[in-house]
């Protein structure tokens, strides 16, 4: 429908460099930090388990700190970017010229009259009201008559 309304012309968008918005960049940073925590925390935990002495405590400390920084920091960075940072601006839209009717003259009108209709357009005739058709009695009426007859006999 758009092509028909604009004489077959597609909309024209200004081409330019596709810049990534600050919001998208911030959300991606938060996700990368969070996913890095999935790798770093178990790595420090394994290094703490396989080392002896004082260095084991250092690896355990780094495992705890990286868990806090990566998981909490990644979520906070993602939330901050999603809520407060500016998103991408919509691309400018250059509208096509307005619709102009075609310069073709309309088709000539038909001179001949329409043929007679092939289908009968008269209303359907009503059913005749005859005395031959008697509506059937209802079941309760028939049962009541039978009960009255049995009471008369007794």
Order of alpha helices (4+ residues) and beta strands (2+ residues): alpha-beta-alpha-alpha-alpha-beta-alpha
